[in-house]
């Protein structure tokens, strides 16, 4: 019964995204001079003093807006930045020192910053501004917007189950569940119910599956109503590479998608890059600017961005920029155009899961044929033509440059495209 409900939700979402993409394409063609398609850069996982971040939301949003981001979702745990909230100054300074308030006051001044109580007393507090109050400081039409969002932070079987929801109208409290799988399903159902009730586009995505090694590829595969997850998260504690007992996040992606397409007849997961930023003052931790998505859309609005992502028209990045990503349906070819930097080399790997020759259609490939590198290229315009044996193919581009703020040893800048060439029965 539950599975049927989620399958219906998934089909409804895909139909909505598909019909909208046709409309957007026609609009782009008819009004190319007004609103041509372009790439928009954004981060969909950010924390502030409204939960466990260490800076004021106005400071955080200006940081991103001044660094060529086009959209930002502040995703504080189990809350939206709405209503009246005061925070004691000593609690603020405990997160990163006096510099937090000093920088805030210097940036915005006494006319903006609100305090109450006697300075120096334990009761001296600062008001945290809600999103509708501060968004006017940073939002610019066609340049930068904020998307009201939340990280729904739950636990099941002693493990963290965190799901972000972008473009919410109302906060959603964790629903819980007896198992990790049940908690994922229950929280996603609450998100989809709000989307249906409000008539607004909402993007749910599963966060950092290897955080606490909480979510396996098999579990993630079964929640077919979830279409998005973080293939890259800039927090140093999310075990991106896995360990001797756990597979990497990128391997989770390939295993889960193979199970979905072969055994469950379900659409594959699409991969996001995010910061999961908490720390903004140079201290060790999850700092901003490490991971993002690039979304191709005509318009910079939450609805158009989310519809484009539901249609798979985006890629994830930790530093590499792509000028173009295309899947050519006529000749089943995935092609990329890499935006080069001077004296930098790029290697593109095309990764696929391959069907077993002579096996039944619903037989899972052997381990060595899941997430297999089927081709490599050093070209700035790499391409791969499917042979017919692939269940799907995706590309990952790796630069010879290290990130400006690396998360793990020997890390290189990368970009991840979405799986293409797949089909469901």
N, C-alpha and C positions, 0 to 999 in steps of 0.2 A: 504493500500500500504506500509506504513512504517512498520507495524507489519510483513508483509510478507517478507520484506527485512531483518529484524532482525532475523526472524526465519531461513531464508536461511543462514545468517552469522553464527548463532548458530550451525546449522547442519554441516556446512563446518568445523567449528572449532572442533566440537566433532569428526567428521570423521578423521580429521588430527591427533588429539590427540589419538584416538583409534588405528589407524594404526601404529602410532609411538610407542605406548606402546607395541604392538606385536613385533615390531622390537627390542625394547630395551630388552624385555624379552628373545628373542632368543639370543641376544648378550651376555646377562648376563649368560645364560646357557652354550653357546659355549666357552666363554672366562672368566669363573668364576675366574680364578687365576689372570687375567689381570685387570678386573674391576667389582668386585662384587657389588651388590646393597648395599647401606649404607644410613644412615641419614645425611643430611646436614642442619646446623642451619643458619638461615638468617633473616634479618630485611628488609622489603620492604617499609618502610615509615620513612624517615629521612630528616631533614632540616639543612642547613648550612648558612653561610653568603651570599651565592648566592641568598637567599630570606630572610626569617625571622628567621633563626637560629642565634646562637651567637658564632659560632666557625668556624675555617677554615676547609675546607673539608679534608685536610691531617690529621689534628688532630682527626677529627671524625672517619675517616676510620681506623686509627691506634688504636683508642679506641676499636673498634669492633674486629679488627683482633687479638688484644692481649687478647681477652676474649672468645676465642674458637668459634667465629662466622666464618662461611665459606663463606657467601656472604652478600652483602650490596647494597641496592639501595638508593642513594641520590635523594630525590624526591622534589626538590625545586619548589615553586609555579610558574607555567607558564613559566618555563625556564629550559634549560639544561645547565650544567656547561661547556659551550663551548665558544670559542672566547676570546677577550680581555676585562677584567673587572677590574677596579680599585675602591677601596672604601676608603673614607677618614677615617683616624685613629680616629678622634673624633666621627664619626658615629659608628665605630666598638666598641669603648669603651663605648658609650652610652648604649649598649646592656648588658654590664656586667662588666664594669670597665677596668682598665689598665691590669688586669691579662690576658685578652684574647690575646693581642699582646705579652706580656712578655712571656707567656707560649709557644706561637708559635715560637718566636725568639729563645728561649732557646732550644726548641726541634729540630729545623731544621737549625739554624745558618744563618749568613749573606750571605753565598754563595747560599742559597736557597731562602730566603725571599727577595722579591723585593719591594722597596719603591721608591717614587718620591716626589719631593718638599722639602722644608726646614723643618727639624724636629722642632716641636713646632708651626709651622704655620698652619692655617686652611686648606691649600692645601696639607698638608702632607698626602700621601695616600699609601695604600698597595695593591699590585696586588693579586687578587684572581685567583688561578691556575685552569685551566680547567682539566677535568677528564683525558684526554689523556696525560696530563703532569705529574700528580701525581700518576696515578694508578701503575706505575712501582715501586713506593716506597713500596707498600703494597701487591700487588698481588703475589701469589705463586701458582704454578700449583698443583692442587689437595688439596689445603689448604684454599685459600681465593681469592675471585674475587669480582669485582665491576660490577654492572649492571646499565647502563645508563638509568635514569628514570626521571619522572616528575609527579608532582601533578597538574593536570588540575583543576584550582580553578575557579568555575563559580558561578553565582547567578541566581535565578529565583523566582519570587513572594516574593522577599525580603529575601530569604533563601539561605544558602550556599549549593552548589552542587559540591562536590570535588571527583574526580576520579583519581586514580593513574594509570600510564601506565609504566610497567617495560620493559626494553630492546628496548626503542625507538631509532630510527636513527635521527629523526628531532623533534624539539619541536612542540607541538600542542597548539595553542591558544584557549581559551574557545569559544565555538560556540554559547552558549546561547539558550534561548527558552522561549516561553510565559508562560510555566508552569514548575514545578520541573520535572515532568515526561518527558516533551519534551526536557529539558536541558540534562537530563541523556541520552536519546536516541540519541540526536544530537552529544554529545561528544563521546559516545561509537562508533557511526558510523565513526567519524573521526579517532579514534584509529584503528578500524577494517580495514578501508581503507588504513591506513599506513601499517598495517600488510600484507594486500594483495598486495599492491604496491611494498613493499620492499622484500617480501618473507622471513621475519624474524619472529620468534616467539615473540609475545608481550602479556603480561599479564595485562589486565585491572582489577582493583578492586575498588569497591565503598568504600569510606572512611566514617567512623563514622556517621551513619545515624541519631543518636540522637544529633549530634552537631547542636545547634540551633533548635533542634527538627524539622529538615528540611525534612526528608524523612520518610514516613510511610511504614508499611509493605505492604500495598496494592499497593503503588506506586512501591516499590522495586520488588514486584512480577511480575508486568507487563513488566518490562524491561528484557525480557527473553534472550536478547543477553548478559546480564551481568551474569556471572557465579560465581563471587567472591565478597565477601564483608568482612569488618572487624568485626568479632564477638567480638574481644577484641582489644582495642586501649589504649595505656598507657598514653594518655593525660588526665589530671585531669578535663578538661572542656568539655568532650564529652558525659556526662550524660549516662554513661554505664548502670547504674541501672534504668534509667528512673525516674519518679516521680508519684505523685498521678494522674496526667492527661495523662501520657505517659508510654507506656510499655517499658521494658528493651530491650537492644540490642539483648540479647539471645532470648527473646520472639518474637522480630521482625523476627528473623531467622526462627522460627518454623511457625509463621503465614504466612510469605511470601512463604515458601517452601510448605506448605499445599495448598495454593492457586495455586501455580505453578503446582503441581502434580495432583491436583484434577480438577481444573477449567480450566487450560490453557494447560494441556498436555505438560508441559515444564520441562526440567531438573532442579533440585534444585540448590540453592546457596550453595557454599562451603565457609567455614569460615576461615579467616586469623587472626593471632595475630600480632600486630605491636607496635612499640614504638611511632611513630609520634613525635620523639624527636626534640626539639628546643634548649634546655638549657643544657650546658655541664660543668658548673662551680659551681654546688652545690646550685644554687639559686632555689627558688620555681618555679615549672613549669613542662613541659613535658621533663623528663630526659631519657637518654638511658638505655637499659637493662631491660625494663619492659614487653615486649611482642615480640614474634617471631614465625616463622614457622619452622617446621622440615620436610624436603622434602626427600623422598626416591628415589634415582636415582643412576645409575652406575657412571655417570660422573658429575663433578662440572663445568658445563658450563651453560650460561643463557638458551640456547635452551633446554638442557636436564632437567634442573630444571623446566622450564615453562611447558614442555610437561608432566612431572610427575605430576605437579599440575593440569593441565587440565584433567589428568586422575584420579584425586582425591587421589593421593598417597602422602598425607601429613597430618599433624595435626597442630593445633595452641596451643601455650603454654604461660602461664605466670609464669612458674616455674617447673611444673611436666614434667618428661621425660618418654617417653614410649620406650621400647625396640622393641615392635612390635605392629602393628595394622593389622588385617586381616578380610576380609569378605569372608567367605567360601560359595561359590555359591551352592555347592552340597547339603548342609544341611541348608542353609540360616542362618548362624551363624556369629555374629560379636564377635571377640575375641581380647583381649588386653594383653600385658605383660608390667607391670609397673616396671620401674627401681627404686628400693627403696633406700631411705636414712635411715640411722640409726635412730631408735627411732621416726620414722614418720609413721603416719597412713594415709591410703588412702581410700576414699569412691568413688565408681564408680556408677553413675546413668545412666541408659539406658533410653533415652527419645525418644518417638515416638508420631506421630499423628495417631489416630485410626479411621478406617472407621466406619460409623454408620451402625449397623446391620439392615438389611432390607431396607436400603435406596438405592437410585440409585447410580450408579458408580460416577456420577459427583456432588454428594451432598457434600457440605463442612461439616466436623465434627462440632459438637457443641464446644463452647469455651473450656470446661473442657477436651475435648478429643484432643486438639491441644497442642503439646509439653508436653505430659503427661509422668511422670516418671512411667515406666512400670516394672522396676526391679532395685534393688540396690545390691551392693556387696562390701565386705571389703577385697576380695581376691586380691593378686598381679597379678593374671591371670584371670580377670573377663571375662565372656562370656554371650551372650544372643542369643537365638534361636528364630527367628521370628515365630509367630503362624499363620500368614496369614491374620491377621486383621490390621497389621501395614501398613501405607502408606510409611513410612520410619522409620529407627531407627538410632540414633547417641548416642555417649557416652560422658559424661563429668566426668573427674576424678578430685577430690578435695583433696588436701593435708591438713594435720593438721598444716602445716607451713604457716606463713604469708610471703608474698614476702619481699625481702630485701629492696625494695623501694616501699611500697604500694601506691595505688592511692586513695582508698576510705576506709572508716572505716570498720574494721573487715574483710578485704579482705584476702583470702587464695589463695595459689598457685593452678593453675588449668591447665588442658589440655582438648582440645575439638577435637573429631574426626569428620569425615565427615559423612553426612547421607548416608546410604546404604540400600539395600533391596527394593529400589524404581524401578518403571518402568513407561514408557510412552507408550501410546497406539500406 
